[in-house]
Amino acid sequence: MTHSATQSNPILVTGATGRHGNTGEHVVRRLRDEGHRVRVLAREISDRTELLESLGAEVVVGDLHQRRTLAAALTDVDLAYFTYPVAPGVVPAAANFAAAVREASRQPRVVVMSMGPAHPDHPSELGRNQWLAEQVLQWAGLDVLILRVVALFHENLEVLHARSIHDESVIRNSFGDSAIGWISGRDAAELAVAAMLHPQRFDGPVVFPPGPESFTHAQIAELLGDVLGRPVRFEAVSADRWRRELEGLGDGVINHGMAQHISSVGEVIARSGQSIPADPQKIRDLIEREPISLREFLTSRTAAFRAVSP
């Protein structure tokens, strides 16, 4: 069923203050653009929540790891967006959310932003935990639509590689020469909004949206070099070496779980040489607009990769 242009009950959005891809904030913006009431769950008041309030969202302080704090957020909610950072803790978070939903007076439909590596046997610990968290939501009887996006976010290039590109003009990771699907964080958010407002476009309860484009990291290095006007190269390394390098960045963004996760994902794809092919028309059909290209993203973020002149 398609939701009307406006609705009286709020849509609950978790993860709206997250910074990886900025998907949560864009979900809030798009829902507000469509005339919906939006309620955001946040662990604390901050400049991020103030921004969301300026968009017209209601902010409720609560924590997915403290079940009793979720009751107020779920009041009168018929539709919710559940996501969790690329970090340890998703299984208890999902269990608390499921328990709080079951205790509520109504049972919302829940759209879950997942990941392609969500699988019980994946080498990534976070991938295994994401799969288990989704099992918990389904075991609890929740009405879920799970989006296992099988593409890397454009924003990964900045989060994971900006420093080495800036300092050494190199992209270094464990993905080898495999071509991988890529999608912008904004388009991933558009998928979530479409799943919330137009669920008939999706064959649930678990779907695997592809990226609109595929690139090897060597091709991305060449593209980025063209955008920056200086050579950028790709260097393939082992998963262990890349994990250690990521853990050594010490920037507070890349946690141990994220480093283990993405390096393991790279190793799996490099060894198998397989990934789900890009399908730009599928994305166009789901979000009903042209997806953002990787070149557009890189062009918009050149300052993050550009070396400082001596």
N, C-alpha and C positions, 0 to 999 in steps of 0.2 A: 504494500500500500504506500502511496506517495503522500507525504505530509503536505498540508496546506501551507500557503505562504506565511502564515502566522499561526501561533498556537499559544494557548494560555499558560500551559505548564512549562517550566524551564527545562532545557536540555542540559544535563550535567556533563561537564568536560573535565577530565583529569589530565594532568601533564601539560597544562596550558602555560606554565612558567618555564618549561624545559627549553634548552638552548640548542639541542642537536637537531638541526634542520628547521627549528622554529615552527614545527608543524602545529603544535597546540595553539599557539597564538593565531596562526592563520585559520585554524578551524573555528576559533571564536569569532574572528573578523567575518568569515564567510557566513556563519550562522546568523550573526547580527545583520549582515547585509540582506539576508533573506527574511528578515523581520522576526526572528525567533528570540525568545527570552533565553539567556544563557546563564548558567550558574557554574562557576569555576571552583574546583577544590584545590586549595593551596595550603602548604604547611605553615606559611607565615606571610605576613603582610610585607611587601617589598616594592621596589620601583617597578618590578614586573607586574605585580597585582594592580598597582596604580594605573599602569598602562591599560590593563584589561578592563578596569573600571571605567576608564575614559572611553572605551569602546561601547560601554553600556552593559557590561557583564556584572553580575552579582558575584562577589567573592565570599566563599565560606571557608573558614580555617579548619582544616582537618588533615588527617594523615592516613594513608592506606595501610600503615602498620599499626594503627590504633583504631580498632573496629568501632568503638563507641563514639568516635569523633565523626563517623560517616553518616549517622542518622539524620542530622540536619541537612546535609548535602543531598540526601536522597528523598527528602520530603517532596511529595507531589511530582516526582520525576517519572516520566514514561519513556524517556529515551536518554541513553548515556553513551559516552565515548570513554573507553578504558584504554590507557596506554601506560607504559612504565619505562623509565630510563634504561639505556644500555648499561646496566649495572646489576649487581646481585640484589636479590630480595623480591623478585616478581612472584614467586610461589606464595609466600605468606601474604603479600599484597592482594593477590587474586582471591585467596581464601577469605581474608577479611572483607573484601568487597562483596563476594558471594554471600557470606553470612549476613552482612548488613542488608543486602537486597532481600534476602529471604525473610528478614525481620521487618522489613518495611511493609506498609499497608498496600502497596502496589508493586508490580514487577515490571521494571522497564525493559525495553529492548536495548541490547548492548552491542555496540560496534567496537571491536577490538583491533587496535593497530598492532600487528605482529611483525614477524620477520621470516624470510625464506628459510633460514636454518632452524626454525622451530621443528625439531624432530627428536624422538626419544633416543636415537643413536648417533646424534651429531657430535663430533669432537669438541665443539664449543659448549662449554658448561652453560653459558647463557642461552644458547639455542635449545639445549635439553630442558632447562628450567622454564623457558617460554612455552614450550610444548606442554609441560606438566601444568603450568598455570592455566592454560587454555582447557586442559582436561578437567581441572578443578571447576572452572566456570560452567562447563557443560555438565559435569556430574551433579552440580548444584541445581540443575534444571533451568538455568538462565537461557533466555532467548537471545542467542549470540550470532553475530555475523563477524567472522574472523578474517582479517585482511593480512595474509602472509605475502607481503610485497617482496617479489623476487628480483630486486634490483638494489644497487648501492645508491645512497643519496649523493647528489653533487657535493653537498656540504662536507662529506667525508674527506674530500680532497683538501679542504682547508683545515679541518680539525686534525687530520692525521699527517698531512704532508707539508703544511705551509712553512714550517721551520726549515725542513731540508731543501725545499724549493727556494726559499729565501736565501739560505746560507750557502747551498751547494749546487743549486740548479738541478736537483735530482729528486725523482719520486722513487722511493725504495720500499718494497713490500714483498709479501709471499704469494702474490697472485699469479706469478709467472707470465706466460704469454697468452693466457686465456682471455677471450672476449667475454665481457660481463654486461648485464643490463644496468642502465643508469637512469635515475629519476630525480627531479628536484624535490626538496622537502615540501615546497608549496604544492606541487602536484600530488604528492603523497597525502597531504592534507585535503586536497580536493577529492581524492578517492574516499577519504573518510567521510567528508560532507555528503558526497553522493550516496554512500552506503547508509548514512543516517536518513537522508531525505528522500532517496529514490532506491530503496532496497530491491525493487523489481529488476534493476539492471544487473544484479549480482546473483550467481548461482551458489547459494550458501549451503551449509553454514560456514564452510572453510573455502576461501577463494585465494588464488595465486596471481594477483595482478602483475604483469611484466613491466619492465622498463620500456620507455618509448625509443631508446637508442641503446646500441651495444658498442663498447670500445674495449680494446686492450689498454693496459696502462702505458704501453709504449706509444700507442696512438694518442692517448691523452697527453703524454709528455710532448709529443710533436705539436698537438693542438695548442697547448699552453705556451709552448715556445713561440708559436705564431702570434698568439695574443699578446705576449709580453715583449716580443721583439728581441729575444735572446734564446740561445739553445737551452732546452731542458731535456734531460735523458731519464730513462727508466732503468733501475737496477733491481733485478730479482734476487731475493735473499731467502733464507730459511725462515720458517714460522718462528722458531725460537729466537733468532737474531732480531727479527722485526718486533716481536713481543718485548724483548729487553729494551730495544730502542724506544718504543712507545712508553714503557714504564719509566724510562729515564728522562722523559721530557719535563716532568715535574710542573706541569702547568695547571693542575687541579681539574682539568677537563677530562683527561683520559685516565680512568680508574683501572685497577688491575683486571677486573672482570671484562671491561671493554677491550683491553689489550689482548687478553687471552682469546676473546671471542673473535675479533676481526682477523687476527693472525691465523687462527684455526680455520676460519672461513676461507681465507686466501689459500691455505695449504690444500684444503679439500678441492677447491675449484682448479688449482694448478695441477693436482694429481689426476683428476678426472677429465680435465679439459672440457667439461660440460657445464652449461648453464642454460636456463630457459631463454629462448630467443626473444629479442626485443619485438614489440608489437605496437607501433605507434597508433594504428587505427583502433586497437582495443582500448587504449588509454583515451583517445579522442571520444570514443563511444561512451565510456564510463563517466568522464568529467565534462563532456560536451564543450570542449575548447581545445585549442592547440597547446600541447605540452611545451614546457620551457626546454630549450636545447642546452646541451652542455656548453657549447660555445657562448650562448647568452649568459649563462651563469659565470663562466670564467671571465668574460669581459666585464661583468658587473663587479667582480671581486679582485681585480688586478692588484689593488693596493696591498692585499693580504699576501700576495706571492712575490711582489716586486722587491728586488734587492735594493738596499740603500746605497746610493752612490758614494764612493770614498771621498 
